[in-house]
Amino acid sequence: MPDTSAAPAALDLLATQRRTVRVLAVGQVLSGVAFGSTLSLGALLAADLSGAESLSGFATAAVTLGAALTAIPLARLAGRRGRRVALTTGNVAALTGIALVILAASVRSFPLLLVGIALIGAGNAATLQSRFAATDLATTARRGRDLATVVWATTVGGVVGPLLLAPAEVVGAAIGMPRLTGAYLFSLLAQACAFGLYALVLRPDPLLLAQRLAREGEPSAVTAPDLDRPWLARFAILAVASSHVTMAAVMAMTPVHLAHIVAPDAVTLAVGVTIALHVFGMYGLSPVFGILADRVGRIAVIVLGQVLLVAALMTAALFTDAQMGVLVALVLLGLGWSAATVAGSALLTEATPVAARPRRQGRSDTTMTASAAVGSVLAGVILGAVGYDGLALWALVPVTVVCVGAVVVRSRSL
């Protein structure tokens, strides 16, 4: 008779993975509302409180720097205490940051604003870990799809969040909040709900369970082999970081650029709609890119992402003074980011053994966010020097680097 003793354990593990993905997806919806409703206001608040548009890029720089500085500590915390503790710690940081942003707007303190936004970035660093948490117990055949499902869930909150900007301002004004801070009320509520979800429902902890299975030598029948391919992991980190720099630099300056080409009384609506559609591009088709990554390969989808980024940047450069052109460019920018991030994150996970995953994943997020922080600051300078179209052309540089890296990795794999 065939040995079926392992079947129930395998079935339980697959059920646990499905439940984990569902919990993470709901958490991403809540985090998307919190982050999406405030990120697009960061540049406008920075310009308002500093009195200089050239400093508007410091808002995105602060959020990405906050994420960069906390990605590795949160990853180490996850490695020791599990994903649940790391995610809830990030929620607490974000809640503190939101309170500081509101206070900064009240007392008109630019430095305090940057501190608050940096803490929101720390919360985003934890949110980024959710995509890796979805792969802790995933099989090789479904790793891309499970990761992309969690990434896709951000669409709901990420699209709804920016669309709440205008009504949130009305609510904020009605209760006496400073200008441009009404949306942070929604963020506060969403982050609190995410904290409760992770603390109470994310059980068993997927990373701690994966580590135990790896120590006991049980995962081979259900999850991927425990392989170490550091050169492939380095390319995955490069692809994710470079694609994120390209996206962050252009996206961060788009609200400022729209303020110059749209009527003053329509700026908030234009920014909200543009960022909402951009966020939809980032997350809406991520399941498609996840399926493609599982079927045609991770590197092929990373290259597809670079093609989409080139299309976005050329559209932004050629139609820089047209609101519709900017909107199309931002959607394509989000799609390119999505393809590269989903495929690159899946590639990093499968190129790394379980014991080393939190460390490398934290290193990847740190590289990604630190590079984007520098890129966002430079984007403000470039915008002031050569305009939005010139910024789009400069953003082709990291895209070229990834394409060259893909050729090198392909040749090594042959």
C-alpha positions in Angstrom: 0.0 0.0 0.0 1.2 3.6 -0.7 2.3 5.6 2.3 -0.3 8.4 2.9 0.8 9.3 6.4 2.2 12.7 5.2 -1.0 13.7 3.4 -2.9 15.2 6.3 0.1 17.2 7.4 0.5 18.5 3.9 -3.2 19.3 3.7 -3.1 21.2 7.0 -0.1 23.2 5.8 -1.8 24.2 2.6 -4.9 25.2 4.5 -2.7 27.3 6.9 -1.1 29.0 3.9 -4.5 29.9 2.4 -5.7 31.3 5.7 -2.4 33.3 6.1 -2.8 34.8 2.7 -6.3 35.9 3.4 -5.3 37.5 6.7 -2.4 39.3 5.1 -4.6 40.4 2.2 -7.1 42.1 4.6 -4.3 43.7 6.4 -3.0 45.1 3.1 -6.4 46.6 2.4 -6.3 48.5 5.7 -2.7 49.5 5.3 -3.4 50.7 1.7 -6.1 53.0 3.0 -3.8 54.4 5.6 -0.8 54.8 3.4 -2.5 55.8 0.1 -4.6 58.5 1.7 -1.6 60.3 3.1 1.4 59.6 0.8 0.0 61.9 -1.9 -0.3 64.8 0.5 3.2 64.5 1.8 4.8 66.5 -1.0 2.1 69.2 -0.7 2.5 69.5 3.1 6.3 69.7 2.8 6.1 72.4 0.2 3.5 74.3 2.3 5.4 74.1 5.7 8.9 74.7 4.2 7.8 77.4 1.8 9.9 75.9 -1.0 8.7 73.6 -3.7 12.3 72.4 -4.1 12.0 70.8 -0.7 8.8 68.9 -1.5 10.8 65.8 -2.4 11.9 65.5 1.2 8.5 64.2 2.1 8.9 61.1 0.0 12.6 61.0 1.0 11.5 60.9 4.7 9.0 58.1 4.2 11.4 56.0 2.3 14.3 56.8 4.7 12.1 55.8 7.6 11.4 52.5 5.8 15.0 52.0 5.0 16.2 52.5 8.5 13.7 50.1 10.0 13.5 47.4 7.3 16.5 45.4 8.7 15.6 45.7 12.4 12.0 44.7 11.6 13.3 41.8 9.5 15.5 40.7 12.4 12.6 41.0 14.7 10.5 38.8 12.4 13.3 36.2 12.3 13.4 36.1 16.1 9.7 36.7 17.1 7.8 36.0 13.9 5.9 38.1 11.3 3.1 39.0 13.7 5.3 40.9 16.1 7.1 42.7 13.3 3.9 43.7 11.6 2.2 45.0 14.7 5.4 46.9 15.7 5.2 48.7 12.3 1.6 49.6 12.9 2.5 51.2 16.2 5.2 53.3 14.5 2.8 54.4 11.8 0.1 55.4 14.3 2.7 57.5 16.2 3.9 59.1 12.9 0.3 60.1 11.9 -0.2 61.8 15.2 3.1 63.7 14.7 2.2 64.8 11.2 -1.1 66.3 12.4 0.8 68.1 15.2 3.4 69.3 12.8 0.8 70.9 10.6 -0.8 72.5 13.6 2.4 74.1 14.8 3.8 74.5 11.2 7.0 72.7 11.9 8.7 71.3 8.8 11.3 69.2 10.8 8.5 67.6 12.9 6.6 66.8 9.7 9.6 64.9 8.4 9.9 62.9 11.7 6.2 62.0 11.5 6.4 61.0 7.9 9.6 58.9 8.6 7.6 57.0 11.3 4.9 56.4 8.7 7.6 55.0 6.5 8.6 52.6 9.3 5.0 51.3 9.2 5.3 50.9 5.5 8.5 48.8 6.0 6.4 46.4 8.0 3.7 46.5 5.3 6.3 45.5 2.7 7.1 42.4 4.8 3.6 41.2 4.2 4.5 40.1 0.6 7.3 38.0 2.0 5.1 36.6 4.7 2.9 35.3 1.9 5.8 33.2 0.6 6.9 31.7 3.9 4.8 28.6 3.5 4.1 28.8 -0.3 4.9 26.1 -2.8 7.2 26.8 -5.7 4.3 26.5 -8.2 2.2 29.1 -6.3 4.8 31.4 -4.8 4.3 34.2 -7.3 0.5 34.0 -7.1 0.4 34.0 -3.3 2.8 36.9 -3.1 0.8 38.8 -5.8 -2.5 38.2 -4.1 -1.3 40.0 -1.0 0.2 42.8 -3.2 -3.1 43.0 -5.1 -5.1 43.5 -1.9 -3.4 46.9 -1.5 -5.4 48.0 -4.6 -8.6 48.4 -2.6 -7.1 50.6 0.1 -4.6 52.2 -2.2 -7.2 53.4 -4.7 -9.8 54.3 -2.1 -7.3 56.2 0.1 -6.4 59.0 -2.4 -10.0 59.3 -3.5 -10.8 60.2 0.1 -8.6 63.3 0.0 -11.3 65.7 -1.0 -14.1 64.5 1.4 -11.5 64.1 4.2 -10.5 67.7 3.8 -14.2 68.7 4.3 -14.4 66.5 7.5 -11.1 67.8 8.7 -12.1 71.5 8.2 -15.4 70.8 10.0 -13.6 69.7 13.1 -10.9 72.3 13.0 -8.0 70.3 11.7 -5.1 72.0 9.9 -5.3 72.2 6.1 -4.3 69.1 4.2 -4.5 66.8 7.3 -8.1 65.6 7.2 -7.1 62.4 5.4 -4.9 61.4 8.3 -8.1 60.7 10.4 -8.9 57.8 8.0 -5.3 56.6 8.2 -5.4 56.5 12.0 -8.5 54.4 12.0 -7.2 52.0 9.3 -3.8 51.5 11.0 -5.5 50.7 14.3 -7.7 48.1 12.6 -4.7 46.5 10.9 -2.9 46.3 14.3 -5.8 44.4 15.8 -6.0 42.0 12.8 -2.4 41.0 12.9 -2.2 40.8 16.7 -5.3 38.6 17.0 -5.7 36.6 13.8 -2.3 36.0 12.2 -1.9 32.6 13.9 0.1 30.4 13.5 2.9 32.7 12.6 3.9 31.7 9.0 7.6 32.4 9.4 8.0 30.7 12.7 6.2 27.7 11.3 8.4 27.6 8.2 11.5 27.8 10.3 10.4 24.9 12.5 9.6 22.8 9.4 13.0 23.6 7.9 14.7 22.6 11.2 12.8 19.3 11.3 13.4 18.6 7.6 9.7 18.4 6.8 9.1 21.0 4.1 10.4 19.3 1.0 7.0 17.7 0.0 5.1 20.9 0.3 7.3 24.0 0.1 10.3 24.8 -2.1 13.7 23.2 -1.7 16.0 25.1 0.7 18.5 26.4 -1.9 21.0 29.2 -1.7 21.9 31.1 -4.9 23.3 34.4 -3.7 24.2 35.7 -7.1 20.5 35.3 -8.2 19.4 36.9 -4.9 21.6 39.9 -5.6 20.0 40.4 -9.0 16.6 40.2 -7.5 17.5 42.9 -4.9 18.9 45.1 -7.8 15.7 44.7 -9.9 13.3 45.5 -7.1 15.4 48.5 -5.8 16.0 50.0 -9.2 12.4 49.7 -10.3 11.3 51.3 -7.0 13.7 54.2 -7.5 12.3 54.9 -10.9 8.7 54.7 -9.7 9.2 56.8 -6.5 11.2 59.6 -8.1 8.6 60.3 -10.8 5.5 59.6 -8.6 6.8 61.9 -5.8 7.1 64.9 -8.1 3.8 64.4 -9.9 1.6 66.2 -7.4 3.9 69.2 -7.6 4.0 69.1 -11.4 0.2 68.8 -11.5 -0.1 71.9 -9.4 1.5 73.8 -12.3 -0.6 72.5 -15.1 -4.1 72.2 -13.4 -6.3 75.0 -12.2 -5.7 75.8 -8.5 -9.2 74.9 -7.4 -8.9 71.5 -9.1 -5.4 70.4 -7.9 -6.6 68.3 -5.0 -9.0 66.3 -7.2 -6.5 66.0 -10.0 -3.8 64.7 -7.6 -6.3 62.3 -5.9 -7.5 60.8 -9.2 -4.0 60.5 -10.7 -2.4 58.9 -7.6 -5.4 56.5 -7.2 -5.0 55.3 -10.8 -1.3 55.0 -10.3 -1.8 52.9 -7.2 -4.3 50.8 -9.2 -1.5 50.3 -11.7 0.9 49.3 -8.9 -1.4 46.6 -7.4 -4.4 46.0 -9.6 -2.8 43.5 -12.1 -0.3 42.0 -9.7 -2.1 38.6 -9.8 -1.5 38.6 -13.5 2.2 39.3 -13.1 2.3 36.6 -10.3 0.8 34.0 -12.6 3.2 35.0 -15.4 6.2 34.8 -13.0 5.1 31.2 -12.1 4.6 30.2 -15.7 7.2 32.0 -17.8 9.8 32.7 -15.2 10.8 35.5 -12.8 13.5 37.1 -14.9 11.2 37.4 -18.0 8.6 39.2 -15.9 11.2 41.5 -14.4 12.2 42.5 -18.0 8.6 43.0 -18.9 8.4 45.4 -16.0 11.3 47.4 -17.4 9.6 47.7 -20.8 6.5 49.1 -19.1 8.7 51.6 -17.1 10.3 52.8 -20.4 6.8 53.3 -21.9 5.8 55.3 -18.8 8.8 57.5 -18.8 8.6 58.3 -22.5 4.9 59.1 -22.2 5.7 61.5 -19.3 8.5 63.1 -21.3 6.5 63.6 -24.5 3.1 64.7 -22.9 4.4 66.5 -19.9 2.0 69.4 -20.1 -1.1 67.3 -20.6 -3.0 66.1 -17.6 -4.1 63.0 -19.4 -0.6 62.3 -20.6 0.7 62.4 -17.0 -2.2 60.2 -15.8 -1.4 57.5 -18.5 2.3 57.7 -17.6 1.6 57.2 -13.9 -0.6 54.1 -14.7 2.2 52.6 -16.8 4.7 53.4 -14.1 2.6 51.5 -11.6 2.3 48.5 -13.9 6.1 48.4 -14.5 6.8 48.6 -10.8 4.3 45.8 -10.1 5.8 43.4 -12.6 9.3 43.9 -11.3 8.4 43.8 -7.7 6.3 40.7 -7.8 8.7 38.7 -9.9 11.8 40.1 -8.1 10.4 39.4 -4.6 9.5 35.8 -5.6 13.0 35.3 -7.1 14.7 36.6 -4.0 12.7 34.2 -1.8 13.3 31.1 -3.8 17.1 31.9 -4.2 17.4 32.1 -0.4 17.2 29.3 2.3 14.6 29.7 5.0 17.0 30.6 7.7 18.5 33.5 5.7 15.3 34.9 4.3 14.4 37.5 6.9 18.0 38.9 6.7 18.0 39.1 2.9 14.5 40.3 2.7 15.3 43.1 5.1 18.4 43.9 3.1 16.3 44.1 0.0 13.7 46.5 1.5 16.5 48.6 3.0 18.3 48.9 -0.4 15.0 49.6 -2.1 13.8 52.3 0.2 17.2 54.0 0.9 17.8 54.2 -2.9 14.3 55.7 -3.3 15.0 58.2 -0.6 18.0 59.5 -2.4 16.2 59.4 -5.7 13.3 61.4 -4.3 15.6 64.2 -3.0 17.4 64.3 -6.4 14.0 64.2 -8.2 13.1 67.5 -6.6 16.4 69.1 -7.7 16.1 67.7 -11.2 12.5 68.8 -11.5 13.5 72.4 -10.6 16.5 72.3 -13.0 15.1 70.5 -16.1 11.4 70.1 -15.5 9.1 67.0 -15.4 10.1 65.8 -18.9 13.8 66.0 -18.0 13.1 64.0 -14.8 11.4 61.3 -16.8 14.5 60.9 -19.0 16.9 60.8 -16.1 14.7 58.0 -14.6 15.7 55.8 -17.5 19.1 55.2 -16.0 18.1 52.7 -13.3 15.9 50.9 -15.9 19.0 50.4 -18.1 20.9 49.0 -15.2 18.3 46.3 -14.6 18.2 45.4 -18.2 22.0 44.9 -18.3 21.8 42.9 -15.1 19.1 40.6 -16.7 21.4 39.9 -19.6 24.3 39.0 -17.3 22.1 36.7 -15.2 20.6 35.0 -18.2 24.1 34.3 -19.6 25.2 32.9 -16.3 22.1 30.6 -16.1 22.7 29.1 -19.5 
